[in-house]
Structure formats: C-alpha cells, structure tokens
Amino acid sequence: MSAIAVAKKDFRDAVRSRSLIVVTALFALFTGSGAFLASWAGDVLDVGDEQTTLDLLIALQTPASFLVPIIALLLGYGAIAGERERGSLKFLLGLPHTRRDVVLGKVLGRGSVVAVSILIGFAVGMVAIFAFTGSVSPVEYVAFVLVTILFGFVYVCIGVGISAMTRSTTRAAVGAFGLLGVFWLLWGFIGQLALYVSTGSLIVQPLPEWYVTFVSLPPGPAYGSASSAILGESPLNELAGADELIAGGDPIATEPWVGFTLLAAWALVPLVLGLLRFDRADL
C-alpha cells in the first residue's frame, strides 16, 4: 500500500502543476485534429460513406506511436532523478516507504496521468469521429484506447527505470530520449545495414525472416502489432499475410499477440534494471 500512497501523491502533484491538464489538452487536440484530417483525406480520396471507425483508428495509430512516447518520457524521466536533484528523495524515503515503493509508486502515478489524459483526450476524439463520419464503433474505439494506454505505460516504465538509474535529470533525459532515437532512427538503420551486408542489396524480396523479426522488436512496431490483434487490421498484419514477401513464411514476430509480449518485456526490463541500480545507489 505504500507504493499506492506514493502514486496518489505523485498524481496530485501532477494535477496541481497542471501537467494533467496540458497533457490531456494535447491528446484531445491530437485525436480531434487527427480524426478531422483522416476524414478530410477520405473525402479527397473519394472514400465517402465507406470510411469507418476502423479506418480512422488505423490513421491515428502511426502518429500516436510518436506522440505517446514523447509525452510518457517527459513525465517519466524526472520521476526519481528530479527528486534526487531537489533533495526531496531523502525526505520521501524517510517516510515509511522502501525504494521499491518509491519506484513503483512513481510508475503508477505517472502512468495514471498518461492513462487519464488518453482517456479524456480520446473521448474528445470519439466525439470528433462521430461528427465527421456520422457513426462510431465504441468497441473498436475503446479497445484501441486501452492498447494506447498500455503503450504509454510501457514508456512511463522506461522513463522511470532510466530515471532510477541516474543521478541527474539531464542524464535521465539524454538516456530516455537517446533510447527513443535508437528505436526511431538507429534500429531501422542497423536492420538495413545488416540486410545490405547479408544480401548485397537494400531492396530484397522476399524479405529474410530474421529481418522482419528484428524490425518488429521495438515498442512502436509492438504497439502496431498489439493494435492489429484487437482491430484485426494493420500494415504489419498485411505484411504477415503476404507469404511471398517473407522468406520461409511468417515469423512468429508478425503474430499480433506477440506485440503484447514485447510490450510487457519493454516495460519490465528497464524497470527491473532501474530498481536494481536504485537499490544499490548511495543517496
């Protein structure tokens, strides 16, 4: 229960600092404008009445995979390191809280901020989708929102885990957003480089199974895969269904349910490493 107490205090601090309001407004603006742009694009492409909630959710999935990590890391990277810099961490640990309580409480508190913000912001998006299409599928929409909350929680765990490993917010920010840069830029480059070294070309068809597996590992593709598990459609799902595009058939990494497994791993590993380092740290 001590971790819950830390989480409640962290959430209240976010409300008082207006972080919750700012983040909620960002998600509301994102989903509202995203629904409008997707609907407008559908009109330009003459999709017309055939455009469904699923079409708009798929259109929102890619930009969400960029916005959610940034916001979650902004909330998470200073969770422990910031307390250490301000000197308030010693006071917090002077209360009946263990170091594990503090780390888990920070994850729950910052994760709750992300979850509430996504719930409210995407509720605005649901209204926008109804306004632009005249109909909305609550089941598909709620399922997409829940997976997006899970995705945000993963990055909160990454941010708090890195924050627990470092002594300053500067180092925590460099570590958190440096890792994000690896996922967004370096990971794909490494995959392309390895593909070129092994095949002598950057354009290969069918794609090697190892390459498809490698590019499916980061949290972003895992989020897309998990979304396809509940929505039944995604670019990754389409790739997995095209046997001629992948040598040796569909690798297990393209199975939609694997996305949830990868997201769980990306949440647990940084958090456990951060907790182990924090337990041994001299404050």
C-alpha positions in Angstrom: 0.0 0.0 0.0 3.0 2.3 0.5 3.5 2.4 -3.3 -0.1 3.4 -3.7 0.4 6.3 -1.3 3.4 7.5 -3.4 1.3 7.2 -6.6 -1.5 9.2 -5.1 0.9 12.0 -4.1 2.5 11.9 -7.5 -0.8 12.2 -9.2 -2.0 15.0 -7.0 1.3 16.9 -7.7 0.6 16.5 -11.5 -2.8 18.0 -11.1 -1.5 20.9 -9.0 1.2 21.6 -11.5 -1.3 21.4 -14.4 0.7 18.7 -16.1 -2.5 16.6 -16.3 -4.4 19.5 -18.0 -1.6 20.2 -20.5 -1.2 16.5 -21.4 -5.0 16.0 -21.7 -5.3 19.0 -24.0 -2.5 17.7 -26.2 -4.2 14.3 -26.6 -7.6 16.0 -27.2 -6.1 18.2 -29.9 -4.3 15.2 -31.4 -7.3 13.0 -31.7 -9.7 15.7 -32.7 -7.4 17.1 -35.5 -6.3 13.6 -36.4 -9.9 12.5 -36.9 -10.6 15.6 -39.0 -7.5 15.1 -41.2 -8.3 11.4 -41.7 -11.9 12.2 -42.6 -10.8 15.0 -44.9 -8.3 12.7 -46.6 -11.1 10.1 -47.0 -13.2 12.7 -48.8 -10.3 13.8 -51.1 -9.7 10.1 -52.0 -13.4 9.7 -52.5 -13.9 7.1 -49.8 -17.1 8.8 -48.8 -19.5 6.8 -46.7 -17.4 3.8 -46.8 -15.0 5.3 -44.2 -15.4 3.5 -40.9 -14.2 3.9 -37.3 -11.5 1.3 -38.1 -10.2 3.4 -41.0 -9.8 6.4 -38.7 -8.2 4.4 -35.9 -5.6 3.0 -38.3 -4.9 6.5 -39.4 -4.4 7.6 -35.8 -2.1 4.7 -34.9 1.0 5.9 -36.6 1.0 9.5 -35.2 0.0 8.1 -31.8 3.2 5.9 -31.9 5.2 9.1 -32.0 3.2 11.4 -29.6 2.6 8.9 -26.8 6.3 8.0 -26.2 7.3 11.7 -26.1 4.7 12.6 -23.5 5.3 9.5 -21.4 9.0 10.0 -21.3 8.6 13.7 -20.5 6.6 12.6 -17.5 8.8 9.7 -16.5 12.4 10.7 -16.9 12.5 13.1 -14.0 10.4 11.0 -11.6 13.4 9.7 -9.5 16.3 11.8 -10.7 14.4 15.0 -10.2 13.7 14.1 -6.6 17.4 13.3 -6.1 18.4 16.7 -7.5 15.9 18.6 -5.3 16.9 16.7 -2.2 13.4 15.6 -1.6 14.1 11.9 -2.2 15.8 11.5 1.2 12.7 13.0 2.8 10.4 10.7 0.9 12.5 7.7 1.9 12.4 8.9 5.5 8.7 8.2 5.5 7.6 4.5 5.7 8.4 3.9 2.0 11.0 1.5 0.7 13.0 2.3 -2.5 10.8 -0.2 -4.4 7.7 1.6 -3.1 9.0 4.8 -4.5 9.8 3.4 -7.9 6.6 1.5 -8.3 4.6 4.5 -6.9 6.2 6.8 -9.5 5.3 4.4 -12.2 1.7 4.1 -11.1 1.4 7.9 -10.5 2.9 9.0 -13.8 1.2 6.1 -15.6 -2.2 7.3 -14.2 -1.5 10.8 -15.6 -0.9 9.3 -19.0 -3.9 7.0 -18.7 -6.4 9.7 -17.6 -5.1 12.1 -20.3 -5.5 9.5 -23.0 -9.0 8.5 -21.8 -10.2 12.1 -21.8 -8.3 13.2 -24.9 -9.5 10.2 -26.9 -13.1 10.7 -25.7 -12.9 14.1 -27.5 -11.6 12.1 -30.5 -14.6 9.8 -30.4 -16.9 12.8 -30.5 -14.9 14.1 -33.4 -15.1 10.8 -35.3 -18.9 10.7 -34.8 -19.1 14.3 -36.0 -17.1 13.6 -39.2 -18.4 10.2 -40.1 -21.9 10.1 -38.5 -21.2 6.9 -36.7 -18.7 5.3 -34.3 -17.9 1.8 -33.1 -17.5 2.0 -29.3 -16.0 -1.5 -29.0 -13.2 -0.8 -31.6 -12.6 2.6 -30.2 -12.3 1.6 -26.5 -10.1 -1.4 -27.5 -7.7 1.0 -29.3 -7.7 3.4 -26.4 -6.8 0.6 -24.0 -3.9 -0.6 -26.1 -2.7 3.0 -26.4 -2.8 3.4 -22.7 -0.7 0.2 -22.4 1.8 1.7 -24.9 2.0 4.9 -22.8 2.5 2.9 -19.6 5.4 1.0 -21.3 7.2 4.3 -22.0 6.5 5.5 -18.5 8.2 2.4 -17.2 11.2 3.0 -19.5 11.4 6.7 -18.4 11.1 5.9 -14.6 13.5 3.0 -15.0 16.2 5.2 -16.6 15.4 7.9 -14.0 16.1 5.4 -11.2 19.5 4.6 -12.8 20.8 8.2 -12.9 21.6 11.0 -10.5 20.5 13.9 -12.6 17.6 14.8 -14.8 20.0 15.8 -17.6 21.4 12.3 -17.8 18.0 10.8 -17.4 16.7 12.9 -20.3 19.7 12.0 -22.5 19.2 8.3 -21.7 15.4 8.3 -22.2 15.3 10.3 -25.5 18.5 8.7 -26.7 16.8 5.4 -26.4 13.9 6.8 -28.3 16.2 7.9 -31.0 17.6 4.4 -31.2 14.1 3.0 -31.6 13.1 5.6 -34.2 16.3 6.0 -36.3 19.2 3.7 -35.4 17.2 0.5 -35.1 15.9 0.6 -38.7 19.4 1.8 -40.0 21.0 -1.2 -38.3 18.5 -3.5 -39.8 19.0 -2.0 -43.3 22.8 -2.2 -42.9 22.6 -5.9 -41.8 20.3 -6.6 -44.7 22.7 -5.0 -47.2 25.7 -6.9 -45.7 24.0 -10.2 -45.8 22.3 -9.9 -49.3 24.3 -7.1 -51.1 21.1 -5.1 -51.7 18.7 -2.8 -49.8 15.8 -3.9 -51.8 15.2 -7.6 -51.2 12.1 -9.7 -52.0 11.2 -11.9 -50.3 12.5 -10.4 -47.0 14.6 -12.6 -44.7 12.7 -13.9 -41.7 15.4 -12.5 -39.3 15.0 -9.0 -40.8 11.2 -8.9 -40.3 11.7 -10.2 -36.7 14.4 -7.6 -36.0 12.3 -4.6 -37.1 9.3 -5.9 -35.2 11.1 -5.8 -31.8 10.9 -2.1 -30.7 7.9 -0.8 -28.8 6.5 1.1 -31.7 6.0 -2.0 -34.0 4.9 -4.0 -31.0 2.2 -1.4 -30.4 1.1 -1.7 -34.0 1.1 -5.5 -33.7 -1.0 -5.4 -30.5 -3.4 -2.9 -32.1 -3.8 -5.4 -35.0 -4.6 -8.1 -32.5 -7.7 -6.2 -31.4 -8.6 -4.3 -34.5 -7.8 -7.1 -36.9 -6.0 -4.9 -39.4 -2.7 -3.1 -39.6 0.2 -2.7 -42.1 2.1 -5.3 -40.2 -0.8 -7.7 -40.4 -1.0 -7.2 -44.1 2.7 -7.9 -44.4 2.4 -11.0 -42.3 -0.4 -12.2 -44.6 1.7 -11.9 -47.7 3.7 -15.1 -47.7 5.5 -14.2 -50.9 7.1 -11.1 -49.1 8.8 -13.1 -46.3 11.2 -15.9 -47.0 10.3 -19.1 -45.1 6.8 -17.9 -44.3 5.5 -15.7 -41.5 7.9 -15.4 -38.5 6.4 -15.6 -35.0 7.2 -11.9 -34.5 4.5 -10.9 -37.0 1.8 -12.7 -35.0 -0.4 -9.9 -33.5 -0.4 -11.4 -29.9 3.4 -11.2 -29.8 3.0 -7.4 -29.6 1.6 -7.7 -26.1 4.5 -9.9 -25.1 7.1 -7.5 -26.4 5.3 -4.5 -24.8 5.4 -6.4 -21.4 9.1 -7.1 -21.9 9.9 -3.4 -22.7 8.1 -2.3 -19.6 9.6 -4.8 -17.2 13.3 -5.0 -18.2 14.1 -1.2 -17.8 12.0 -1.0 -14.7 13.8 -4.0 -13.1 17.2 -2.8 -14.1 16.4 0.7 -12.7 15.1 -0.8 -9.4 18.2 -2.9 -9.0 20.5 0.1 -9.6 18.5 2.3 -7.3 18.6 -0.2 -4.5 22.4 -0.1 -4.5 22.7 3.6 -5.1 24.3 5.9 -2.4 21.9 8.8 -2.0 
